[in-house]
Amino acid sequence: MIIRKAILHIMDFNSDICVFSQKELELSDYGTAEFIEKHLSRILEDGGKKEGEFQEYSIFRQTLQRYIQEGIDFTEFSTAVGNLLYDQVSQADEPESMDFLVCQFTEESREYVGLLLLPNKIAYTHQVENGQDGVANKIIRYFTLLPNTSQKISSYALIDLESFRIFLCDRKRAICGEEIQVLPDKVLQCVYGQSDRDTVRTIRKIAGQVAEEYGANPAIAAARAKSCIIESAEQNVPFTPSDICEEVFRENDQMKSTFRQKAMEADMPPKITVENPKVVKSIRSHKIKTDTGIEIKIPTEYLENSRYVEFINHADGTISIQLKNIGKIVNR
């Protein structure tokens, strides 16, 4: 990753102060480039980010195009975007003080502009005071600490400068009594779909609901759905809700029909891709939790293989899970 440009603007609603920087950050200063790169790396790997595209009337897109065409410089561009953000957040029922980081970077030959909302954190530190009675060490509160590089940023957007694809994540804020996501709805003015993580959750939820509705095993249904998603990701091809229901409920046409209906009600797109490596990795195993408090984590591919795992339904309505062909048990 190469950080090309970055600038930091301050939006302090506790003091009602907004400070737009007139100079870019010195990336050669100790820790500056490292701070930005670590946050960007976490964002690029985030399975919760959504993909979006600009609305035709997007003011942000027009401003970005002016910057790309060198009609304005980086500082002017970031200030214009900062004003869009400030105007919206200042109207929030409970305005949140933050630093607004705008950057331009290259990752795997792709050029991006990044918008990172860095909420100010309250933390405690020490302070040394020299007085007439000698040195006094005190504990004081800091109100404007930036998120540590190990912390996840909940509001951000990355824009691919070639395709203009948007990758974003935001949380809802109450503005004039309405719950909105400021970045996509007001600043970027874009439409967006589900994240890879949310897509997987939706598919698992629907598959489990249909299985339970018809008296089938929801764990097996979830495992089949996961296997379909994994296979699609490995082959780098999209899949459809019909692909999922054909795989998950291959023996029951009525269950397939119910799944399709619930997929439509959930606004699942006609073609789905799950590309995030972390999300794909997370579904390679399946966790089962019983009402007795026992938790079992099983590789997804084993869940439907009776050589390793078998679900036994008893006449009294209880279920037994039998684990087979175990050569060694390791205590952890």
C-alpha positions as CSV (number, residue, x, y, z in Angstrom):
1,M,0.0,0.0,0.0
2,I,1.2,3.5,-0.9
3,I,-0.3,6.5,0.9
4,R,0.0,9.4,-1.5
5,K,-1.9,12.2,0.3
6,A,-3.7,12.7,3.5
7,I,-5.3,15.5,5.4
8,L,-7.1,15.8,8.8
9,H,-10.0,18.0,9.7
10,I,-11.4,18.6,13.2
11,M,-15.1,18.6,14.0
12,D,-15.4,19.3,17.7
13,F,-19.1,19.6,18.7
14,N,-18.3,19.8,22.4
15,S,-16.7,23.2,21.8
16,D,-18.6,24.0,18.7
17,I,-15.4,24.3,16.7
18,C,-14.7,23.1,13.2
19,V,-11.1,23.4,12.0
20,F,-10.3,22.6,8.3
21,S,-6.6,22.1,7.8
22,Q,-5.0,24.1,5.0
23,K,-2.1,21.7,4.7
24,E,-1.8,18.0,4.1
25,L,-0.3,15.7,6.7
26,E,3.4,15.1,6.6
27,L,3.5,11.4,5.9
28,S,7.2,11.3,6.8
29,D,6.4,12.3,10.4
30,Y,6.8,9.4,12.8
31,G,3.8,7.2,13.0
32,T,1.5,9.2,10.6
33,A,1.7,6.9,7.6
34,E,1.7,3.8,9.8
35,F,-1.5,5.0,11.6
36,I,-3.3,5.6,8.3
37,E,-2.1,2.4,6.6
38,K,-3.1,0.1,9.5
39,H,-6.6,1.5,9.5
40,L,-6.9,1.2,5.8
41,S,-5.7,-2.4,5.9
42,R,-8.4,-3.3,8.5
43,I,-11.0,-1.6,6.3
44,L,-9.9,-3.5,3.1
45,E,-10.3,-6.8,5.0
46,D,-13.6,-5.8,6.7
47,G,-16.4,-8.3,5.8
48,G,-19.0,-5.8,6.9
49,K,-18.3,-3.2,4.2
50,K,-21.0,-2.7,1.5
51,E,-20.6,-1.9,-2.2
52,G,-22.4,1.0,-3.6
53,E,-22.7,3.3,-6.6
54,F,-23.3,7.0,-6.9
55,Q,-26.7,8.5,-7.7
56,E,-26.7,10.7,-10.8
57,Y,-27.3,13.8,-8.8
58,S,-24.4,13.2,-6.3
59,I,-22.7,16.4,-5.4
60,F,-19.8,14.4,-4.0
61,R,-19.2,12.6,-7.3
62,Q,-19.2,16.0,-9.1
63,T,-16.6,17.3,-6.6
64,L,-14.5,14.2,-7.0
65,Q,-14.5,14.5,-10.7
66,R,-13.4,18.1,-10.5
67,Y,-10.5,16.9,-8.3
68,I,-9.5,14.1,-10.7
69,Q,-9.6,16.5,-13.6
70,E,-7.4,18.9,-11.5
71,G,-10.1,21.6,-11.3
72,I,-9.4,21.7,-7.6
73,D,-6.5,20.5,-5.5
74,F,-6.6,17.9,-2.7
75,T,-7.0,20.4,0.1
76,E,-10.0,22.1,-1.6
77,F,-11.6,18.7,-2.4
78,S,-11.2,17.5,1.2
79,T,-12.6,20.8,2.6
80,A,-15.6,20.6,0.3
81,V,-16.4,17.0,1.5
82,G,-15.7,18.1,5.1
83,N,-18.3,20.8,4.8
84,L,-20.9,18.3,3.4
85,L,-20.2,16.1,6.4
86,Y,-20.2,18.9,9.0
87,D,-23.5,20.3,7.7
88,Q,-25.2,16.9,8.3
89,V,-23.6,15.8,11.6
90,S,-24.2,19.3,13.1
91,Q,-27.9,18.7,12.7
92,A,-27.8,15.4,14.6
93,D,-29.8,15.1,17.8
94,E,-26.6,14.2,19.6
95,P,-23.6,15.5,17.4
96,E,-20.5,13.3,17.8
97,S,-17.1,15.0,17.9
98,M,-14.7,13.5,15.4
99,D,-11.7,14.0,13.3
100,F,-12.2,13.6,9.5
101,L,-9.4,11.9,7.6
102,V,-9.3,12.2,3.9
103,C,-6.6,10.3,2.0
104,Q,-5.6,9.0,-1.4
105,F,-3.7,5.7,-1.7
106,T,-2.8,2.9,-4.0
107,E,-3.5,-0.8,-3.2
108,E,-2.6,-3.6,-5.7
109,S,-2.4,-1.1,-8.6
110,R,-5.9,0.4,-7.8
111,E,-6.2,4.1,-6.8
112,Y,-8.6,5.0,-4.1
113,V,-9.8,8.0,-2.1
114,G,-10.6,7.2,1.5
115,L,-12.9,9.0,3.9
116,L,-12.5,7.9,7.5
117,L,-14.6,9.2,10.4
118,L,-12.5,9.0,13.5
119,P,-14.7,9.5,16.6
120,N,-13.0,11.2,19.5
121,K,-12.5,9.0,22.5
122,I,-12.3,9.9,26.2
123,A,-9.3,8.4,28.0
124,Y,-7.2,9.1,31.1
125,T,-3.5,9.8,31.3
126,H,-1.0,11.3,33.7
127,Q,0.2,14.9,33.9
128,V,3.2,16.3,35.7
129,E,2.9,19.7,37.4
130,N,5.7,21.7,39.0
131,G,4.5,23.9,41.8
132,Q,5.9,25.7,44.9
133,D,5.5,22.5,46.9
134,G,7.4,20.4,44.4
135,V,6.4,18.0,41.6
136,A,2.8,16.7,41.6
137,N,1.6,13.9,39.4
138,K,-2.0,14.1,38.4
139,I,-4.6,12.0,36.5
140,I,-6.4,14.0,33.8
141,R,-9.0,13.2,31.1
142,Y,-8.4,13.6,27.4
143,F,-11.4,14.2,25.2
144,T,-9.9,14.0,21.7
145,L,-8.0,10.7,21.4
146,L,-8.1,9.1,18.0
147,P,-9.1,5.4,17.6
148,N,-6.1,3.0,18.2
149,T,-4.9,1.1,15.1
150,S,-6.3,-2.1,16.7
151,Q,-9.8,-0.6,16.9
152,K,-12.4,-1.0,14.1
153,I,-13.7,2.2,12.5
154,S,-17.4,2.0,12.1
155,S,-17.9,4.8,9.5
156,Y,-15.8,5.0,6.4
157,A,-15.9,5.0,2.6
158,L,-13.4,4.0,-0.1
159,I,-13.9,5.1,-3.7
160,D,-12.1,3.4,-6.6
161,L,-11.0,6.3,-8.8
162,E,-11.2,4.3,-12.0
163,S,-14.5,2.5,-11.7
164,F,-16.1,4.9,-9.1
165,R,-17.2,1.8,-7.1
166,I,-17.8,2.6,-3.5
167,F,-17.0,0.4,-0.5
168,L,-18.5,1.7,2.7
169,C,-19.6,1.1,6.2
170,D,-21.6,3.4,8.5
171,R,-24.0,3.4,11.4
172,K,-27.3,5.1,11.8
173,R,-27.5,8.6,13.5
174,A,-30.6,10.4,14.6
175,I,-30.9,13.6,12.6
176,C,-34.0,15.8,13.0
177,G,-35.7,12.7,14.4
178,E,-34.9,10.5,11.5
179,E,-32.5,7.5,11.6
180,I,-30.1,7.8,8.7
181,Q,-26.6,6.8,7.6
182,V,-24.8,10.1,7.0
183,L,-22.0,8.9,4.7
184,P,-24.0,7.0,2.0
185,D,-27.3,8.9,2.3
186,K,-26.2,12.5,2.6
187,V,-22.5,12.9,1.9
188,L,-21.9,10.4,-0.9
189,Q,-25.5,10.2,-2.1
190,C,-25.3,6.6,-3.2
191,V,-27.2,3.4,-3.3
192,Y,-25.7,0.2,-1.8
193,G,-26.4,-3.5,-1.1
194,Q,-25.7,-5.8,1.7
195,S,-22.2,-6.6,2.9
196,D,-20.7,-10.1,2.4
197,R,-21.2,-10.8,6.1
198,D,-24.8,-9.7,6.0
199,T,-25.5,-11.7,2.9
200,V,-24.2,-14.9,4.5
201,R,-26.3,-14.2,7.7
202,T,-29.4,-13.6,5.6
203,I,-28.9,-16.9,3.7
204,R,-28.2,-18.9,6.8
205,K,-31.2,-17.4,8.6
206,I,-33.7,-18.1,5.7
207,A,-32.3,-21.7,5.2
208,G,-32.7,-22.4,9.0
209,Q,-36.2,-20.9,9.1
210,V,-37.4,-23.0,6.2
211,A,-35.8,-26.2,7.6
212,E,-37.5,-25.7,11.0
213,E,-40.8,-24.9,9.3
214,Y,-40.8,-28.2,7.6
215,G,-39.3,-30.3,10.4
216,A,-35.9,-30.7,8.8
217,N,-32.5,-30.3,10.5
218,P,-31.5,-26.5,10.4
219,A,-27.8,-27.4,11.0
220,I,-27.7,-29.5,7.8
221,A,-29.5,-26.8,5.9
222,A,-27.0,-24.2,7.1
223,A,-24.1,-26.4,6.2
224,R,-25.4,-27.0,2.7
225,A,-25.9,-23.2,2.2
226,K,-22.4,-22.5,3.4
227,S,-20.9,-25.2,1.1
228,C,-22.6,-23.5,-1.9
229,I,-21.2,-20.1,-0.9
230,I,-17.7,-21.5,-0.4
231,E,-17.8,-23.3,-3.8
232,S,-18.9,-20.1,-5.5
233,A,-16.2,-18.1,-3.9
234,E,-13.5,-20.6,-4.8
235,Q,-14.6,-20.6,-8.4
236,N,-15.0,-16.9,-8.4
237,V,-18.5,-17.0,-9.9
238,P,-21.8,-15.5,-8.7
239,F,-24.7,-17.6,-7.4
240,T,-28.4,-17.1,-7.3
241,P,-31.0,-17.7,-4.6
242,S,-32.3,-20.6,-6.8
243,D,-28.7,-22.1,-6.7
244,I,-28.9,-22.1,-2.9
245,C,-32.3,-23.6,-2.5
246,E,-31.6,-26.3,-5.1
247,E,-28.5,-27.3,-3.1
248,V,-30.0,-26.9,0.4
249,F,-33.4,-28.4,-0.2
250,R,-32.6,-30.8,-3.1
251,E,-35.2,-33.4,-2.0
252,N,-38.2,-31.1,-1.4
253,D,-39.8,-28.8,-4.0
254,Q,-42.1,-27.2,-1.5
255,M,-39.2,-26.1,0.7
256,K,-37.4,-24.7,-2.4
257,S,-40.5,-22.6,-3.2
258,T,-40.7,-21.3,0.4
259,F,-37.0,-20.4,0.3
260,R,-37.4,-18.5,-2.9
261,Q,-40.4,-16.6,-1.4
262,K,-38.5,-15.7,1.7
263,A,-35.4,-14.6,-0.4
264,M,-37.7,-12.3,-2.4
265,E,-39.1,-10.8,0.8
266,A,-35.6,-10.2,2.1
267,D,-34.7,-8.3,-1.2
268,M,-31.9,-10.7,-2.0
269,P,-30.3,-9.7,-5.4
270,P,-30.7,-12.0,-8.4
271,K,-27.0,-12.6,-8.5
272,I,-24.8,-12.8,-5.4
273,T,-21.1,-12.8,-4.8
274,V,-19.3,-13.3,-1.6
275,E,-15.6,-12.4,-2.1
276,N,-14.2,-11.3,1.2
277,P,-11.6,-13.9,2.3
278,K,-12.4,-13.4,6.0
279,V,-16.1,-14.0,5.5
280,V,-15.4,-17.1,3.4
281,K,-13.0,-18.4,6.1
282,S,-15.6,-17.8,8.8
283,I,-18.2,-20.2,7.2
284,R,-15.7,-23.1,6.7
285,S,-16.8,-24.2,10.2
286,H,-20.2,-24.4,11.9
287,K,-20.9,-23.8,15.5
288,I,-23.8,-25.7,17.2
289,K,-25.1,-24.7,20.6
290,T,-27.5,-27.0,22.5
291,D,-30.2,-26.0,25.0
292,T,-28.0,-27.8,27.6
293,G,-25.3,-25.2,27.0
294,I,-22.9,-27.5,25.1
295,E,-21.2,-25.9,22.1
296,I,-19.5,-27.8,19.2
297,K,-17.5,-26.4,16.4
298,I,-17.5,-28.6,13.3
299,P,-15.9,-28.2,9.8
300,T,-18.8,-27.3,7.5
301,E,-17.8,-30.1,5.0
302,Y,-18.1,-32.7,7.8
303,L,-21.6,-31.7,9.1
304,E,-23.4,-33.7,6.4
305,N,-20.9,-36.6,6.3
306,S,-22.2,-39.5,8.4
307,R,-18.7,-40.9,8.7
308,Y,-17.8,-38.0,11.0
309,V,-21.1,-36.6,12.4
310,E,-24.5,-38.1,12.8
311,F,-27.7,-36.5,14.1
312,I,-30.1,-39.0,15.8
313,N,-33.7,-38.1,16.3
314,H,-35.4,-39.9,19.2
315,A,-39.0,-40.7,19.7
316,D,-39.3,-38.3,22.6
317,G,-38.3,-35.4,20.4
318,T,-34.8,-35.1,21.7
319,I,-31.7,-35.1,19.4
320,S,-28.3,-36.8,19.9
321,I,-25.2,-35.8,18.1
322,Q,-22.7,-38.6,17.5
323,L,-19.0,-37.7,16.6
324,K,-17.3,-40.6,14.8
325,N,-13.8,-41.7,13.7
326,I,-12.0,-39.7,16.3
327,G,-8.4,-40.7,16.6
328,K,-7.3,-38.2,19.2
329,I,-8.8,-35.6,21.5
330,V,-6.9,-32.5,22.5
331,N,-8.0,-30.5,25.6
332,R,-8.0,-26.7,25.1
